[in-house]
Amino acid sequence: MISVEEMKKAEYKYVKVKLTSGEVFEGYCTEFLQPEDEDEEYNITVRDNGILFEINQSEIEEIEILS
């Protein structure tokens, strides 16, 4: 699982995110969100080809900051 610090660094950057399922998203990270309660996870939102994907911390294997 990716660290919270790595997720924070991705905010407002163009990133490539590899998921534990093998899927890869490449796009602009529009936000980093902290959990509002104990049932939620940290997550980031990535815009890939005009579609926003909210990705939970447990789903992320790797984040590469492209710019």
C-alpha distances in whole Angstrom, upper triangle without the diagonal:
4,7,9,12,11,11,14,15,15,17,21,20,20,17,16,12,11,10,9,12,14,15,15,16,18,20,21,18,20,19,16,16,16,16,20,20,18,17,15,12,11,12,14,17,18,21,22,25,26,24,21,18,16,12,10,7,6,7,6,6,8,11,14,17,20,22
4,7,8,7,7,11,12,12,14,18,17,17,14,13,10,10,10,10,14,15,15,15,15,17,18,18,15,18,16,13,14,14,15,19,20,18,18,16,12,10,11,12,15,15,19,20,24,25,23,20,17,15,12,10,6,7,9,6,6,6,8,11,13,17,19
4,5,5,7,9,10,11,13,17,17,18,15,16,13,14,14,14,18,18,19,18,18,19,19,19,16,18,16,12,13,13,14,18,19,17,18,16,12,10,11,12,16,17,21,22,26,26,24,21,19,16,13,11,8,10,12,9,10,9,10,13,14,18,19
4,5,5,6,9,10,11,15,15,17,15,16,14,15,15,16,19,20,20,19,18,19,19,18,14,16,13,9,10,9,11,15,16,15,16,14,10,7,9,10,14,16,19,21,25,25,23,20,18,15,13,11,8,11,13,11,12,12,11,14,15,18,19
4,5,5,6,9,10,14,14,16,15,16,15,16,17,18,22,22,22,20,19,19,19,17,14,16,13,10,12,12,14,18,19,19,20,17,14,11,12,12,15,17,20,22,26,26,25,21,20,17,15,14,11,14,16,13,14,12,11,13,13,17,17
4,5,5,7,9,13,12,13,11,12,11,13,14,16,19,19,19,17,16,16,16,15,12,15,13,10,13,13,16,19,21,21,21,18,15,11,11,11,14,14,18,19,23,23,22,20,18,16,14,13,10,13,14,11,11,9,7,9,10,13,14
4,5,5,7,11,11,12,10,12,10,13,13,15,18,18,17,16,14,14,14,13,10,12,9,7,9,10,13,17,18,18,19,15,12,8,8,7,10,11,15,17,20,21,19,16,14,12,10,10,8,11,12,9,11,10,8,10,10,14,15
4,5,6,9,10,13,12,14,13,16,17,19,22,22,21,19,17,17,15,13,10,11,9,6,9,10,13,16,19,19,20,17,14,10,10,8,11,13,16,18,22,22,21,18,16,14,13,13,11,15,16,13,15,13,11,12,11,15,14
4,6,8,8,11,10,13,13,16,17,20,22,22,21,18,17,15,14,12,10,12,10,9,12,14,17,20,22,23,24,20,17,13,12,11,13,13,16,18,22,22,21,18,17,16,15,15,13,17,17,14,15,13,10,10,8,12,11
4,6,5,8,7,10,10,13,15,18,20,19,18,15,13,12,11,9,6,9,8,8,12,14,17,20,22,23,23,20,16,13,11,8,10,10,12,14,18,18,18,15,14,13,12,13,12,16,15,12,14,11,8,8,6,9,10
4,5,9,9,12,12,16,17,20,22,22,20,17,14,13,11,8,5,6,5,6,10,12,16,18,21,22,23,19,16,12,11,8,9,9,12,14,17,17,17,14,14,13,13,14,14,17,17,14,17,14,11,12,10,12,11
4,7,9,13,14,18,19,23,24,23,21,18,15,13,10,7,5,5,7,9,12,15,19,21,24,26,26,22,19,16,14,10,10,10,11,14,16,15,16,14,14,14,15,17,17,21,20,17,19,17,13,13,10,11,9
4,6,10,12,15,18,21,23,21,19,16,13,11,8,6,6,8,9,11,15,18,21,23,26,27,27,24,21,17,15,11,11,10,11,13,15,15,16,14,15,15,15,17,17,20,19,16,18,15,11,10,7,7,6
4,7,10,14,16,20,21,19,17,13,11,7,5,4,6,9,11,13,17,20,23,26,28,29,29,25,22,19,16,12,11,9,9,10,12,13,14,13,14,15,15,18,18,20,19,16,17,14,10,9,6,5,5
4,6,10,13,16,18,16,14,10,8,6,6,6,7,10,12,13,16,19,22,25,27,27,27,23,20,17,14,11,11,8,10,10,13,14,14,13,13,14,13,15,15,17,15,12,13,10,7,6,5,5,7
4,7,10,13,14,12,11,7,6,4,7,9,9,13,14,15,18,20,23,26,28,28,27,23,20,18,15,12,12,9,11,10,13,15,15,14,12,14,12,15,14,16,14,11,11,8,6,5,7,7,10
4,6,10,11,10,8,6,5,6,9,10,10,13,14,13,16,18,20,23,25,24,23,20,17,15,12,10,11,9,11,10,14,16,14,13,11,12,9,11,11,12,10,7,8,6,5,6,9,10,13
4,7,8,6,6,5,7,9,12,14,13,17,17,16,18,20,21,25,26,25,24,21,17,16,14,13,13,12,14,13,16,18,17,16,13,13,10,12,11,12,9,6,6,5,6,8,12,13,16
4,5,5,5,6,8,11,14,16,15,18,17,16,18,19,19,23,24,22,21,18,15,15,12,12,13,12,15,14,17,19,17,15,12,12,9,10,10,9,5,4,5,7,9,12,15,16,19
4,5,7,9,12,15,18,20,18,21,20,19,20,20,20,24,24,22,20,18,16,16,14,15,16,16,19,18,21,23,20,19,15,15,11,11,10,8,6,6,5,8,11,14,18,20,23
4,6,9,12,15,18,20,19,22,22,21,21,22,22,25,25,24,22,20,17,18,16,17,17,17,19,17,20,22,19,18,15,15,12,12,13,11,8,9,9,11,14,17,20,21,24
4,6,10,13,16,19,19,22,22,21,23,24,24,28,28,27,25,23,20,20,18,17,18,16,18,16,18,21,19,18,15,16,13,14,15,13,10,10,9,10,13,15,18,19,22
4,7,10,13,16,16,19,20,20,21,23,23,27,27,27,24,22,19,19,16,15,15,13,15,12,15,17,15,15,12,14,11,13,14,14,10,10,10,11,12,14,17,17,20
4,7,10,13,14,17,18,18,20,22,23,27,28,27,26,23,20,19,16,14,14,11,12,10,13,15,14,14,11,13,11,14,14,15,11,10,10,10,10,11,13,14,17
4,7,10,10,13,15,16,18,21,22,25,27,27,25,22,19,17,14,12,11,8,9,6,9,12,10,10,9,11,10,13,14,15,12,10,12,11,10,10,12,12,15
4,7,9,12,14,16,18,22,23,26,28,29,27,24,21,19,16,13,11,8,8,6,9,11,11,11,10,13,12,16,16,18,15,13,14,12,10,9,10,9,11
4,6,9,12,14,17,20,23,25,28,29,27,24,21,19,15,12,10,6,5,5,7,9,9,9,10,12,13,16,17,19,17,15,16,14,11,11,10,9,10
4,6,9,12,15,18,21,23,26,27,27,23,20,17,14,10,8,5,5,7,10,10,10,9,10,12,13,16,17,20,18,16,18,15,12,12,10,10,9
4,6,8,11,15,17,20,23,24,23,19,17,14,11,7,6,4,6,9,12,12,12,9,9,10,10,13,14,17,15,13,16,14,11,11,10,11,11
4,7,10,14,16,18,21,23,23,19,17,14,11,8,6,6,7,11,13,12,11,9,10,10,12,14,15,19,17,16,19,17,14,15,13,14,13
4,6,10,13,15,18,20,20,16,14,11,8,6,5,8,10,13,16,15,14,10,11,9,11,12,13,17,16,15,18,17,14,16,14,16,15
4,7,10,13,15,17,17,13,11,8,6,4,7,9,13,16,19,18,16,13,12,10,10,10,10,14,14,13,16,15,13,15,14,17,17
4,7,9,12,14,14,10,9,6,5,6,8,12,15,18,21,20,18,14,13,10,10,9,10,14,15,14,18,17,16,18,18,20,20
4,6,9,10,12,8,7,5,7,9,12,15,18,21,25,23,21,17,16,12,12,10,10,13,15,15,18,18,17,20,20,23,23
4,5,7,8,5,5,5,8,11,13,17,20,23,26,25,22,18,17,13,13,10,10,13,15,16,19,20,19,23,23,26,26
4,7,8,7,8,9,11,14,16,19,22,25,28,26,24,20,19,15,15,13,14,16,18,19,23,24,23,26,26,29,29
4,6,6,8,10,13,16,18,22,25,28,31,29,26,23,21,17,17,14,15,16,18,20,23,25,24,28,28,31,32
4,6,8,10,13,17,20,23,26,28,32,31,28,24,22,18,17,14,14,14,17,19,22,24,24,28,28,32,32
4,7,10,13,16,18,22,25,27,30,29,26,22,20,16,15,12,13,13,15,18,21,23,24,27,28,31,32
4,7,9,13,15,18,21,23,26,25,22,19,16,12,12,9,10,11,13,15,18,20,20,24,25,28,29
4,6,10,13,16,19,21,25,24,21,18,15,11,10,6,6,8,10,12,15,16,17,20,21,24,25
4,7,10,14,17,19,23,22,20,16,14,10,9,6,6,9,10,11,14,15,14,18,18,21,22
4,7,10,13,16,19,19,16,12,10,7,5,4,5,9,9,9,13,13,12,16,16,19,20
4,6,10,13,16,16,13,10,8,6,5,7,8,11,11,10,13,13,11,13,13,16,16
4,7,10,13,12,10,6,5,4,6,9,11,14,12,12,15,15,12,14,14,16,16
4,6,10,9,8,6,5,7,8,11,13,15,13,12,15,14,11,13,12,13,14
4,7,6,5,4,6,9,11,14,16,19,16,15,18,17,14,15,14,14,14
4,5,5,6,7,11,12,16,18,20,17,15,17,16,14,14,14,14,15
4,6,8,10,14,16,19,21,23,20,19,21,20,18,18,17,16,17
4,7,10,13,15,19,22,24,21,20,23,22,19,20,19,18,18
4,6,10,12,16,19,21,18,18,21,20,18,19,19,19,19
4,7,10,13,16,18,16,16,19,18,16,18,18,18,19
4,6,10,13,14,12,12,15,16,14,16,17,18,19
4,7,10,12,10,11,15,15,14,17,17,19,20
4,7,8,7,7,11,12,11,14,16,18,19
4,6,5,7,11,12,12,16,17,20,22
4,5,5,9,10,11,14,16,19,21
4,6,8,11,13,16,19,22,24
4,7,9,11,15,17,20,22
4,6,7,11,14,16,19
4,7,10,14,16,19
4,7,10,13,16
4,6,9,12
4,6,9
4,6
4
